[in-house]
Amino acid sequence: MNKATQNKAPIYEALEEFKKMRVVPFDVPGHKRGKGHKELTDFLGEKCLSVDVNSMKPLDNLCHPVGVIKEAEQLAAEAFRAEHAFFMVNGTTSAVQAMILSVCKKGDQIILPRNVHRSVINSLILCGAIPVYINPQTNERLGIALGMSLDDVKKAISENPNAKAVLVNNPTYYGICSNLKAITELAHENNMLVLADEAHGTHFYFDDTLPISAMDAGCDMSSVSMHKSGGSLTQSSFLLCGKNINANYVRQVINLTQTTSGSYLLLSSLDISRKNLALNGKEIFTRVASLAEYAREEINKIGDYYAYSKELINGDTVFDFDITKLSVNTFDVGLAGIEVYDLLRDEYDIQIEFGDIGNILSYISVGDSIKNIERLIGALSEIRRRYKKDKSGMLRHEYINPRVVLSPQEAFYAEKEPLELDNSVGRVCCEFVMCYPPGIPILAPGEEITKEIIDYIEYAKEKGCFLTGPEDMEIRKINVLRGGVKIGTLV
């Protein structure tokens, strides 16, 4: 990586030049650089609204970049060691969709872990691809899904030799990494592409003491959430491509779903954040890792909490661990993760990333300080002292292996009927049910509803998890396949 060229930020620089030109706007957006909406301008600031502009020649066009956006893409590709990088302004969801829609068509198989983000299964609904799920093993103590076992991937490839691709989480929400390089080599030996969901792995590209990144492992495509650990504005991401991918075709696929009115606020934030990481990433993430490690040590001294790290590594389903992730198991405190999440927010004014049945995740980044870390540690200690209770009756598992009956697309578009949750056991689900975050479906379209899954949903509701997905916003009913369990071809 050439740090001299990485010091540039073409989109940002073009916007700065644009502001000097004092162009009279007879185009959209209608607020006309904030002059037409005082309340919005007072809230966001004139500097912000002055660069909320439309595509034009000096600023290029996201759908067909030939100028400053193209140059910014080239710099991003260099920084992330990719053949091509796309600026995504519909979130990492759109990057995941573009990856899958670029390599899979209706009826094609794709091998993937079941503990994927909903955007992956949404992509299968859109393109009609057939999932070959590898049900991840779980850590019994923590109740969380692990990475993909290499033997399980070998078995899936052997049994589905015509699959188009293998998709891997790098890392999971909790920081767990699979053996990405070995999986990639295995897939390539069998003429399959490898797609990486790196929504939580942006920092892997800028610190070689962290787990291997997708592009360094030889993956073919990766979706990277710059707005998470990379520092750009919410909803902005990169889609990276390797040498085996036709980037011109990928752009056509991106343009099927991504807006034609790309926000220059988001684009410039990607440009500036890429520059910052390219020049300062190593120092940034060394400090982040140090903060996370300090927090882990102090939280584990409190008692009952378990802030886990590299001791989980087993060479397979936990091939590596992202030490910047402050994942904490709360089971021995007698509190569900979501209960600790709520207490931190409501009693201590501390907003963490998420809490689920048995764990919490505090996202630590370049913007954090020792002072705030100490405040979190102190709050967790006080919560244990004030609210600890008997852990009997608590559920441990975040993940339940599903039984897939139909493809997601077939189930989602099938004739359906709503049933009360308790009456839905044995039927085929036609929609999603998930806690968000992290957005990993408890149920997805095409899966059989079991008593264990319903018990989990009811427990999550009781504990206060934010459940999303079904048409019924109160999650009392669920849409199931009309008239029976099966239609069409079984998966």
C-alpha positions in Angstrom: 0.0 0.0 0.0 1.4 3.4 -1.1 0.8 5.8 1.8 1.6 8.8 -0.4 -1.5 8.0 -2.6 -3.6 6.9 0.4 -3.2 10.4 1.7 -5.7 11.5 -0.9 -9.5 11.6 -0.5 -10.9 12.4 -4.0 -14.6 12.7 -3.2 -14.0 14.8 -0.1 -11.6 17.0 -2.1 -14.0 17.4 -4.9 -16.8 18.5 -2.5 -14.4 21.1 -0.9 -13.8 22.5 -4.4 -17.5 22.4 -5.2 -18.3 24.5 -2.1 -15.9 27.2 -3.3 -17.6 27.4 -6.7 -20.9 28.9 -5.2 -23.0 27.0 -7.8 -26.7 28.2 -7.9 -28.7 25.0 -7.4 -31.7 24.3 -9.7 -31.4 20.6 -9.0 -32.3 18.2 -6.1 -32.3 17.9 -3.2 -35.0 20.5 -2.6 -33.6 22.0 0.6 -31.1 23.8 -1.6 -28.0 23.5 0.6 -30.2 23.9 3.7 -31.6 27.3 2.8 -35.1 25.9 2.4 -35.3 24.1 5.7 -34.2 26.1 8.7 -35.0 23.5 11.4 -33.1 20.8 9.5 -30.1 23.2 8.9 -30.1 24.2 12.6 -30.1 20.5 13.6 -27.5 19.1 11.2 -25.5 22.3 10.4 -24.9 24.3 7.3 -21.6 22.5 6.6 -23.4 19.2 6.4 -26.3 20.3 4.2 -24.0 22.2 1.9 -22.5 18.9 0.7 -25.8 17.0 0.6 -25.8 17.3 -3.2 -26.8 15.5 -6.3 -24.6 13.7 -8.8 -23.1 16.1 -11.4 -20.0 16.1 -13.6 -17.4 17.4 -11.1 -18.7 15.0 -8.5 -19.1 11.9 -10.6 -22.0 9.3 -10.5 -22.1 6.3 -8.2 -24.0 4.2 -10.7 -21.4 4.7 -13.4 -18.2 6.3 -11.9 -15.6 7.7 -14.3 -14.1 10.5 -12.1 -13.6 11.1 -8.4 -15.7 8.2 -7.3 -13.8 5.8 -9.6 -10.5 7.2 -8.2 -11.8 6.8 -4.6 -12.8 3.2 -5.4 -9.3 2.5 -6.7 -7.7 3.8 -3.5 -10.1 1.7 -1.4 -9.2 -1.4 -3.3 -5.5 -0.7 -2.7 -6.0 -0.1 1.0 -8.0 -3.3 1.4 -5.8 -5.4 -1.0 -8.6 -6.1 -3.3 -8.9 -6.0 -7.1 -11.9 -3.7 -6.9 -13.9 -1.9 -4.2 -17.4 -0.6 -4.5 -18.8 2.2 -2.4 -22.1 1.0 -0.9 -24.7 3.5 0.5 -27.5 1.0 1.2 -25.7 -0.5 4.1 -23.7 -3.7 4.3 -27.1 -5.5 3.6 -26.8 -4.2 0.0 -23.2 -5.5 -0.2 -24.2 -8.9 1.0 -27.1 -9.0 -1.5 -24.8 -7.9 -4.3 -22.3 -10.7 -3.4 -24.9 -13.4 -3.5 -26.9 -12.1 -6.5 -23.6 -11.8 -8.5 -22.7 -15.5 -8.1 -26.1 -17.3 -7.6 -29.1 -17.7 -9.7 -32.4 -19.5 -9.1 -31.8 -23.1 -8.2 -28.1 -22.7 -7.6 -26.8 -24.0 -4.3 -24.7 -22.0 -1.8 -23.0 -23.5 1.3 -23.2 -21.3 4.4 -23.5 -21.4 8.1 -27.1 -21.1 9.5 -26.0 -18.4 11.9 -25.9 -15.7 9.2 -27.3 -12.2 9.2 -30.8 -11.9 7.8 -29.5 -10.1 4.8 -27.9 -13.4 3.6 -31.3 -15.2 3.7 -33.0 -12.1 2.2 -30.6 -12.5 -0.8 -31.7 -16.1 -1.2 -35.3 -15.0 -1.3 -34.5 -12.5 -4.0 -32.4 -14.8 -6.3 -34.0 -18.2 -5.5 -30.7 -19.9 -4.6 -30.9 -23.0 -2.4 -29.1 -22.8 0.9 -27.0 -25.8 2.0 -26.7 -25.0 5.7 -23.9 -26.1 7.9 -25.3 -26.0 11.4 -22.6 -24.6 13.6 -21.4 -26.3 16.7 -22.1 -24.4 20.0 -20.1 -23.6 23.1 -22.2 -25.1 25.8 -21.0 -22.7 28.5 -21.7 -19.6 26.5 -24.6 -20.9 24.6 -23.3 -19.3 21.3 -22.8 -20.6 17.8 -19.2 -21.1 16.7 -17.5 -21.0 13.4 -17.7 -23.6 10.6 -15.8 -26.8 11.1 -13.5 -27.6 8.2 -14.7 -31.2 8.2 -18.3 -30.0 8.0 -17.4 -27.8 5.0 -15.6 -30.7 3.3 -18.7 -32.9 3.8 -21.0 -30.2 2.4 -18.8 -29.7 -0.6 -18.6 -33.5 -1.2 -22.3 -33.9 -1.0 -23.1 -30.8 -3.1 -20.4 -30.7 -5.7 -22.4 -28.3 -7.9 -22.7 -25.6 -5.3 -21.6 -22.2 -6.7 -20.1 -20.7 -3.5 -19.3 -21.0 0.2 -20.2 -18.1 2.5 -18.3 -17.5 5.7 -18.8 -15.1 8.6 -15.5 -13.3 9.4 -15.9 -12.9 12.3 -19.3 -13.7 14.0 -21.0 -11.0 16.0 -19.2 -12.4 19.1 -15.7 -12.3 17.5 -15.3 -15.9 16.5 -13.5 -16.8 13.2 -13.5 -19.9 11.1 -10.4 -21.3 9.4 -11.0 -18.9 6.5 -7.8 -19.6 4.5 -8.3 -23.4 4.6 -12.0 -23.1 3.7 -11.1 -20.8 0.8 -8.4 -23.2 -0.6 -10.8 -26.1 -0.3 -13.6 -24.3 -2.1 -11.3 -23.2 -4.9 -10.0 -26.7 -5.3 -13.7 -27.7 -6.0 -14.4 -24.7 -8.4 -16.5 -22.8 -5.9 -16.2 -19.1 -5.0 -15.8 -17.9 -1.4 -17.9 -15.0 -0.1 -17.1 -13.4 3.3 -19.5 -11.4 5.4 -17.0 -9.1 7.1 -19.6 -6.7 8.6 -17.6 -6.9 11.9 -14.1 -7.3 10.4 -13.1 -4.0 8.8 -10.2 -3.7 11.2 -8.7 -7.0 10.2 -7.1 -5.3 7.1 -5.1 -2.9 9.2 -3.5 -4.9 12.0 -1.7 -8.1 11.3 -2.0 -9.3 14.9 -5.8 -9.7 14.3 -7.4 -12.6 12.5 -6.8 -12.9 8.7 -8.9 -10.7 6.4 -11.0 -12.1 3.5 -8.8 -10.6 0.8 -5.6 -11.8 2.4 -7.2 -15.3 2.8 -7.9 -15.4 -1.0 -11.7 -14.9 -0.8 -13.4 -13.8 -3.9 -15.8 -11.2 -2.4 -16.3 -9.5 0.9 -18.8 -7.1 2.4 -17.2 -4.7 4.8 -19.1 -2.5 7.3 -16.9 0.6 7.3 -19.5 2.3 9.5 -18.9 -0.2 12.4 -15.2 -0.4 13.3 -14.1 1.7 10.3 -15.5 5.0 11.5 -17.6 6.1 8.5 -21.3 7.2 8.7 -24.0 4.7 9.4 -25.2 2.9 6.3 -21.9 3.2 4.4 -19.9 0.1 3.4 -17.5 -1.4 0.9 -18.0 -4.4 -1.3 -14.6 -5.9 -2.2 -13.8 -8.2 -5.1 -10.9 -10.5 -5.8 -9.2 -11.4 -9.1 -11.8 -14.1 -10.1 -14.7 -11.7 -10.1 -16.0 -9.7 -13.1 -16.3 -6.3 -11.4 -18.3 -4.8 -14.3 -21.0 -7.4 -13.9 -21.0 -6.9 -10.2 -21.7 -3.2 -10.7 -24.7 -4.1 -12.8 -26.0 -6.3 -10.0 -25.4 -3.5 -7.4 -27.4 -1.1 -9.6 -30.4 -3.4 -9.4 -31.0 -2.5 -5.8 -28.8 0.4 -4.8 -30.1 3.9 -4.9 -29.4 6.1 -8.0 -29.2 9.0 -5.6 -26.1 8.1 -3.7 -25.6 10.4 -0.6 -22.4 12.4 -0.8 -22.4 12.5 3.0 -22.0 8.8 3.0 -19.6 8.6 0.1 -17.3 11.3 1.5 -17.3 9.6 4.9 -16.2 6.3 3.3 -13.4 8.2 1.4 -12.2 10.1 4.5 -12.4 7.0 6.8 -10.5 4.8 4.3 -7.8 7.5 4.2 -7.7 7.5 8.0 -7.4 3.7 8.3 -4.8 3.5 5.6 -2.6 6.0 7.3 -3.3 5.3 11.0 -5.2 2.0 11.1 -2.4 0.0 12.8 -2.1 2.5 15.7 -5.9 2.8 16.0 -6.6 -0.9 16.3 -3.6 -1.6 18.6 -5.2 0.9 21.0 -8.7 -0.5 20.5 -7.4 -4.0 21.3 -5.6 -2.7 24.4 -8.8 -1.1 25.7 -10.8 -4.2 25.1 -8.2 -6.4 26.8 -8.1 -4.1 29.8 -11.9 -4.1 30.0 -11.9 -8.0 29.7 -9.4 -8.4 32.6 -11.3 -6.0 34.9 -14.7 -7.5 34.1 -13.4 -11.0 34.8 -12.2 -9.8 38.2 -15.7 -8.8 39.2 -16.9 -12.4 39.4 -19.7 -14.3 37.6 -19.3 -12.4 34.4 -17.2 -14.1 31.7 -15.5 -11.8 29.2 -14.1 -14.4 26.8 -11.2 -14.2 24.4 -8.5 -16.3 22.7 -8.7 -19.1 25.3 -11.7 -20.3 23.2 -9.5 -21.1 20.2 -9.6 -24.8 19.4 -8.0 -24.8 15.9 -11.3 -25.5 14.1 -14.7 -24.1 15.0 -12.9 -21.3 16.9 -9.9 -21.0 14.6 -9.2 -17.4 15.8 -10.8 -14.7 18.0 -11.1 -11.0 17.4 -9.7 -9.5 20.6 -11.3 -6.1 19.9 -14.7 -7.6 20.6 -15.8 -7.2 24.2 -18.2 -10.1 24.4 -19.4 -10.9 28.0 -21.4 -13.9 29.2 -23.9 -13.0 31.9 -25.4 -16.4 32.8 -23.7 -16.8 36.2 -25.0 -13.5 37.3 -28.5 -14.9 36.9 -29.4 -12.3 34.3 -30.1 -12.6 30.6 -27.8 -10.5 28.4 -30.8 -8.4 27.4 -31.5 -7.7 31.1 -28.0 -6.4 31.6 -28.3 -4.4 28.4 -31.5 -2.7 29.7 -30.0 -2.0 33.1 -26.9 -0.4 31.6 -29.1 1.9 29.5 -31.9 2.6 31.9 -30.0 2.9 35.2 -26.5 4.0 34.1 -27.0 5.8 30.8 -24.6 3.3 29.0 -25.7 2.1 25.5 -24.0 -1.1 24.5 -24.3 -2.8 21.1 -26.6 -5.6 22.1 -27.8 -8.1 24.7 -29.3 -11.4 23.9 -30.3 -14.4 26.0 -26.9 -15.0 27.7 -24.4 -12.4 26.4 -23.7 -8.8 25.9 -21.4 -7.0 23.4 -19.8 -3.7 24.0 -18.4 -2.3 20.8 -15.1 -0.6 21.4 -13.6 1.7 18.8 -11.1 4.5 18.2 -13.6 6.9 19.8 -13.5 5.2 23.2 -11.6 6.3 26.3 -10.3 4.7 29.5 -12.7 6.9 31.4 -15.7 5.4 29.6 -14.3 1.9 29.9 -14.0 2.4 33.7 -17.6 3.6 33.8 -18.8 0.4 32.0 -16.7 -1.8 34.4 -18.1 0.0 37.4 -21.7 -0.3 36.2 -21.3 -4.0 35.5 -19.9 -4.5 39.0 -22.8 -2.6 40.6 -25.4 -4.5 38.5 -23.9 -7.8 39.8 -24.1 -6.5 43.4 -27.6 -5.1 43.1 -29.4 -7.5 40.8 -27.7 -10.9 40.9 -30.2 -13.7 41.3 -30.5 -17.5 41.0 -29.7 -18.7 37.5 -32.0 -21.7 37.6 -34.6 -21.7 34.9 -32.5 -19.6 32.5 -32.1 -20.7 28.9 -28.5 -21.0 27.7 -28.6 -21.4 23.9 -28.7 -18.5 21.4 -28.9 -20.8 18.5 -31.2 -23.8 17.7 -30.5 -26.0 14.7 -33.4 -25.6 12.3 -35.0 -28.2 10.0 -35.2 -26.7 6.4 -38.2 -27.9 4.5 -38.4 -25.4 1.6 -36.1 -22.9 -0.1 -36.5 -19.4 1.5 -37.9 -18.0 -1.8 -40.5 -20.7 -2.2 -41.7 -20.3 1.4 -41.6 -16.5 1.4 -43.8 -16.2 -1.7 -46.1 -19.2 -0.9 -49.8 -19.0 0.1 -49.7 -18.5 3.8 -51.9 -18.2 6.9 -51.4 -16.6 10.3 -51.4 -18.9 13.4 -51.0 -18.3 17.1 -47.4 -19.1 18.1 -48.5 -22.1 20.2 -50.6 -23.5 17.4 -47.8 -23.3 14.8 -45.6 -26.2 16.0 -45.0 -28.6 13.1 -45.8 -26.1 10.4 -43.5 -24.4 7.9 -42.6 -20.8 8.6 -43.0 -18.2 5.8 -41.3 -15.3 7.4 -38.5 -14.3 9.8 -38.3 -14.1 13.5 -35.1 -12.7 15.0 -33.7 -10.7 17.9 -32.2 -7.4 16.5 -29.4 -6.9 17.0 -27.7 -9.2 16.1 -30.2 -10.0 13.3 -29.5 -13.8 13.1 -32.9 -15.4 12.4 -34.3 -17.7 15.1 -36.7 -18.8 12.3 -36.4 -18.1 8.6 -38.8 -18.8 5.7 -38.9 -22.5 4.8 -38.0 -23.9 8.2 -40.1 -26.1 10.4 -41.5 -24.6 13.6 -40.7 -26.7 16.7 -41.7 -26.5 20.3 -38.1 -25.7 21.3 -38.1 -22.7 18.9 -41.4 -21.4 20.2 -40.2 -21.7 23.8 -37.1 -19.7 22.9 -39.2 -17.0 21.2 -41.5 -16.7 24.3 -38.5 -16.6 26.6 -36.8 -13.9 24.5 -40.1 -11.9 24.6 -40.3 -12.3 28.4 -36.8 -11.1 28.9 -37.3 -8.0 26.8 -35.4 -8.9 23.6 -36.3 -6.7 20.6 -37.9 -9.2 18.2 -38.5 -8.4 14.6 -39.5 -10.0 11.3 -43.1 -11.2 11.4 -46.0 -9.3 9.9 -47.6 -9.3 13.4 -45.6 -6.6 15.1 -46.5 -7.9 18.6 -45.1 -11.4 17.6 -48.2 -13.2 18.8 -48.9 -14.8 15.4 -46.7 -16.2 12.7 -47.3 -16.8 9.0 -47.1 -20.5 8.1 -47.5 -22.4 4.8 -51.2 -22.6 4.1 -52.9 -26.1 4.2 -50.0 -28.3 5.4 -46.3 -28.8 6.0 -44.8 -29.2 2.5 -45.2 -28.0 -1.0 -42.9 -28.3 -4.0 -39.4 -29.7 -3.8 -37.8 -30.3 -0.4 -34.5 -28.7 0.2 
